[in-house]
Amino acid sequence: MKKVGFVAVTALYLALGLFTSCEKEQSSDVNQDKIYTDYEVFYDRNTDKSWVVAKFRFGGPTGTILELDSTAFVLFNNDTLAYNALFTGHFKEYAGRITTGTFTYTNVAGQVFQNSIPTGDTVAFPTTLNSLSKSSAQTISWVGSPLAANQAVGIFIGSWTWGQNALAYQDADGATNLVLGINQMAALALGSSTVYMDRQTEVSVSQGTSEGGKIRSKYRALNIVLQVVN
C-alpha cells in the first residue's frame, strides 16, 4: 500500500483533473470515530510553492471522501483550510517551502486532533544525468541524504503518452538510488522525456480516531529533461 499510495499522490499533483468526479459526503453524516485523516504538505521546487492538503475519508484510506461541514473544520497553523474538489480535500497554497506546521482538526462532536508534519529532506537530480538507454536497466542516484526510516523517493519518466512512461520507487533505509528495470526502460519513447522526482517522509498520526491516519511532508526536485536513446 505504501508504494501505491506514494505513486498515486505523485500522479495527483501532475494530473489533478482525474479526481474531479469522485463522490463525497458530508462529515456530519457519518460516525465521527470512523473518520480517517490524511495530511500532507507538498513543496514543489519548480514553482517555489507549498500545497497544504487535509483529506478525510469514512472508514479508512480508501473510504468515502468527506467534506467537513456543520461545526467541523481543519486548520493549518492559524489558517482555515477550505474544501477544494480538485484535491478531494481541504486545501491552501503558500509561497515558498514550509518545513514546520500543525494541522488541527475539530469534528462535529467537538473533539480536537493536532498533528505536526514530520521533518522532511530535500532531493535533486545529479547534474551529469542527461540521457538514459532504453536497452538496459538503469540506476538513478539522487543528490541528497540516504533514506531514513519512513522516507521514500519516487521517479516518473515520460512524455505523458499512454504506455510510454516509467515509474520507479525506493523506500529501503539507507538507499541512495533506485533502479529502472529493462521492461520499464523499453516502454519509453525515444527522444526527450521529462523526469520528476519526489521525496517524502510519512508517519502515522499521533492524534486520530480509531481509524487512524497518515501525515507526510513531500519535496519535489527541479524537473529535468533528458534524452532516451537506444
C-alpha positions as a printed NumPy array, in Angstrom:
array([[  0.   ,   0.   ,   0.   ],
       [  2.873,   2.397,   0.737],
       [  4.216,   2.176,  -2.826],
       [  0.792,   2.549,  -4.376],
       [ -0.014,   5.487,  -2.139],
       [  3.212,   7.289,  -2.954],
       [  2.808,   6.903,  -6.702],
       [ -0.866,   7.836,  -6.538],
       [ -0.153,  11.052,  -4.663],
       [  2.619,  11.922,  -7.109],
       [  0.245,  11.396, -10.017],
       [ -2.356,  13.551,  -8.28 ],
       [ -0.125,  16.596,  -8.34 ],
       [  0.708,  16.048, -12.002],
       [ -2.856,  15.454, -13.209],
       [ -5.376,  16.87 , -10.77 ],
       [ -8.318,  16.658, -13.137],
       [ -8.501,  12.868, -12.811],
       [-10.133,  13.241,  -9.421],
       [-12.844,  15.793, -10.045],
       [-15.647,  13.25 , -10.451],
       [-15.207,  11.474,  -7.085],
       [-18.303,  11.139,  -4.914],
       [-18.237,  12.753,  -1.482],
       [-20.387,  13.032,   1.617],
       [-20.662,  15.499,   4.496],
       [-18.643,  14.649,   7.595],
       [-21.606,  15.347,   9.893],
       [-23.486,  12.414,   8.327],
       [-21.068,   9.694,   9.481],
       [-19.765,   8.158,  12.695],
       [-17.07 ,  10.598,  13.852],
       [-14.867,   7.815,  15.229],
       [-14.73 ,   6.207,  11.768],
       [-13.157,   9.195,  10.011],
       [ -9.676,   8.526,   8.617],
       [ -7.371,  11.546,   8.275],
       [ -4.641,  12.186,   5.712],
       [ -2.463,  15.303,   5.951],
       [  0.21 ,  16.487,   3.538],
       [  2.483,  19.454,   2.921],
       [  3.847,  19.27 ,  -0.626],
       [  6.612,  21.621,  -1.793],
       [  7.406,  21.924,  -5.499],
       [ 10.864,  23.355,  -6.176],
       [  9.805,  24.108,  -9.755],
       [  7.185,  26.641,  -8.671],
       [  8.501,  27.514,  -5.191],
       [  5.023,  26.865,  -3.778],
       [  3.729,  24.642,  -0.984],
       [  0.36 ,  22.892,  -1.119],
       [ -1.225,  22.019,   2.201],
       [ -3.934,  19.357,   1.998],
       [ -6.099,  17.704,   4.663],
       [ -8.245,  14.793,   3.482],
       [-10.958,  12.973,   5.372],
       [-12.47 ,   9.6  ,   4.472],
       [-15.096,   7.447,   6.081],
       [-13.927,   4.014,   7.185],
       [-10.282,   4.095,   6.108],
       [ -7.804,   5.352,   3.473],
       [ -9.928,   4.144,   0.53 ],
       [-13.305,   5.021,   2.04 ],
       [-15.83 ,   7.641,   1.007],
       [-14.437,  11.164,   0.595],
       [-15.734,  13.571,   3.222],
       [-16.148,  17.336,   3.249],
       [-16.115,  18.893,   6.699],
       [-19.377,  20.663,   7.435],
       [-21.521,  21.976,  10.287],
       [-19.197,  22.773,  13.201],
       [-16.302,  20.658,  11.877],
       [-13.234,  22.403,  10.461],
       [ -9.487,  21.967,   9.959],
       [ -6.688,  24.487,  10.447],
       [ -3.091,  24.537,   9.3  ],
       [ -1.392,  26.645,  11.924],
       [ -3.893,  29.541,  12.145],
       [ -5.37 ,  29.225,   8.65 ],
       [ -8.698,  27.533,   7.969],
       [ -8.465,  25.119,   5.036],
       [-11.424,  25.29 ,   2.644],
       [-12.667,  22.269,   0.71 ],
       [-11.258,  22.014,  -2.824],
       [-12.844,  19.482,  -5.192],
       [ -9.697,  19.141,  -7.316],
       [ -7.759,  17.891,  -4.297],
       [-10.716,  15.974,  -2.814],
       [ -9.781,  17.611,   0.459],
       [ -9.27 ,  20.855,   2.34 ],
       [ -6.527,  22.923,   0.746],
       [ -4.427,  26.089,   0.868],
       [ -1.475,  27.251,  -1.229],
       [  1.528,  29.112,   0.193],
       [  4.56 ,  30.842,  -1.284],
       [  7.9  ,  29.204,  -0.505],
       [  8.771,  25.997,   1.28 ],
       [  7.01 ,  25.08 ,   4.515],
       [  9.1  ,  22.881,   6.796],
       [  7.084,  23.016,  10.026],
       [  3.414,  23.311,  10.873],
       [  0.472,  21.738,  12.664],
       [ -2.906,  20.513,  11.437],
       [ -5.74 ,  20.983,  13.933],
       [ -8.949,  19.1  ,  13.125],
       [-12.134,  19.661,  15.123],
       [-15.044,  17.308,  14.434],
       [-18.768,  17.928,  14.949],
       [-18.557,  16.329,  18.392],
       [-16.067,  18.985,  19.48 ],
       [-13.097,  16.598,  19.641],
       [ -9.792,  18.183,  18.63 ],
       [ -6.871,  16.356,  16.985],
       [ -3.49 ,  18.017,  16.473],
       [ -0.701,  16.63 ,  14.297],
       [  2.569,  18.275,  13.259],
       [  4.252,  17.484,   9.95 ],
       [  7.39 ,  15.316,  10.095],
       [ 10.753,  16.8  ,   9.189],
       [ 11.464,  16.202,   5.509],
       [ 14.615,  16.171,   3.374],
       [ 15.468,  17.667,   0.005],
       [ 16.42 ,  15.761,  -3.13 ],
       [ 17.85 ,  16.646,  -6.543],
       [ 18.987,  15.057,  -9.774],
       [ 22.721,  14.771, -10.439],
       [ 23.959,  17.34 , -12.971],
       [ 25.523,  14.543, -15.034],
       [ 22.177,  12.869, -15.772],
       [ 21.288,  13.852, -19.341],
       [ 20.451,  10.584, -21.106],
       [ 19.187,   7.06 , -20.45 ],
       [ 19.444,   3.949, -22.592],
       [ 16.223,   2.02 , -23.114],
       [ 18.094,  -1.169, -23.981],
       [ 19.26 ,  -1.904, -20.424],
       [ 18.334,  -1.401, -16.781],
       [ 19.278,   1.998, -15.38 ],
       [ 20.383,   3.096, -11.919],
       [ 19.498,   6.656, -10.934],
       [ 21.208,   8.144,  -7.897],
       [ 19.967,  11.305,  -6.258],
       [ 21.719,  14.256,  -4.67 ],
       [ 20.701,  14.231,  -1.036],
       [ 20.988,  12.191,   2.115],
       [ 20.364,   8.432,   2.212],
       [ 16.807,   7.418,   3.031],
       [ 15.935,   7.321,   6.71 ],
       [ 13.075,   5.426,   8.328],
       [  9.64 ,   6.384,   6.946],
       [ 11.136,   8.002,   3.839],
       [ 10.758,   7.166,   0.153],
       [ 11.822,   8.529,  -3.234],
       [  9.824,   8.107,  -6.433],
       [ 10.626,   8.972, -10.041],
       [  8.365,   9.383, -13.055],
       [  9.787,   9.478, -16.602],
       [  7.74 ,  10.091, -19.703],
       [  6.051,  12.28 , -22.232],
       [  2.542,  11.574, -20.85 ],
       [  1.718,   9.469, -23.912],
       [ -0.201,   6.397, -22.779],
       [  2.145,   3.442, -22.245],
       [  5.334,   5.415, -22.89 ],
       [  6.402,   6.211, -19.357],
       [  8.135,   4.619, -16.4  ],
       [  7.806,   4.741, -12.612],
       [ 10.383,   3.754, -10.028],
       [ 10.16 ,   3.741,  -6.245],
       [ 12.615,   3.244,  -3.385],
       [ 11.916,   3.053,   0.364],
       [ 14.825,   0.984,   1.7  ],
       [ 16.525,   2.573,   4.704],
       [ 19.972,   3.849,   3.724],
       [ 19.26 ,   3.803,  -0.021],
       [ 20.856,   6.437,  -2.253],
       [ 19.485,   5.356,  -5.642],
       [ 16.737,   3.465,  -7.41 ],
       [ 16.67 ,   1.141, -10.404],
       [ 14.543,   1.142, -13.552],
       [ 14.358,  -2.376, -15.   ],
       [ 14.653,  -3.272, -18.674],
       [ 10.89 ,  -3.672, -19.037],
       [ 10.333,  -0.167, -17.671],
       [ 13.005,   1.323, -19.918],
       [ 11.72 ,  -0.456, -23.016],
       [  8.358,   1.28 , -22.645],
       [  9.864,   4.752, -23.015],
       [  9.7  ,   6.621, -26.316],
       [ 12.957,   7.668, -27.939],
       [ 13.758,  11.355, -27.656],
       [ 13.14 ,  13.942, -24.964],
       [ 11.414,  12.951, -21.728],
       [ 10.697,  14.968, -18.611],
       [ 11.723,  13.401, -15.314],
       [ 10.033,  14.161, -11.982],
       [ 11.37 ,  13.126,  -8.569],
       [  9.612,  13.335,  -5.19 ],
       [ 10.916,  12.582,  -1.727],
       [  8.512,  12.073,   1.138],
       [  8.558,  11.429,   4.856],
       [  5.359,   9.789,   6.098],
       [  4.304,   8.686,   9.578],
       [  1.09 ,   7.695,  11.296],
       [ -0.87 ,  10.457,  13.009],
       [ -0.212,  10.849,  16.727],
       [ -3.77 ,  12.044,  17.382],
       [ -6.646,  10.499,  15.488],
       [ -9.795,   8.428,  15.641],
       [ -9.884,   4.634,  15.854],
       [ -9.399,   4.648,  12.054],
       [ -6.058,   6.431,  12.391],
       [ -4.409,   8.31 ,   9.563],
       [ -1.159,   9.444,   7.944],
       [  0.766,  12.712,   7.829],
       [  3.604,  13.496,   5.44 ],
       [  5.921,  16.137,   4.079],
       [  6.921,  15.926,   0.426],
       [  9.563,  17.678,  -1.651],
       [  9.648,  17.744,  -5.458],
       [ 13.052,  18.272,  -7.063],
       [ 13.633,  20.535, -10.037],
       [ 12.475,  18.578, -13.078],
       [ 14.961,  17.655, -15.764],
       [ 14.596,  16.912, -19.459],
       [ 16.812,  14.121, -20.774],
       [ 17.219,  12.069, -23.93 ],
       [ 16.062,   8.473, -24.125],
       [ 18.367,   6.65 , -26.537],
       [ 18.802,   3.113, -27.774]])
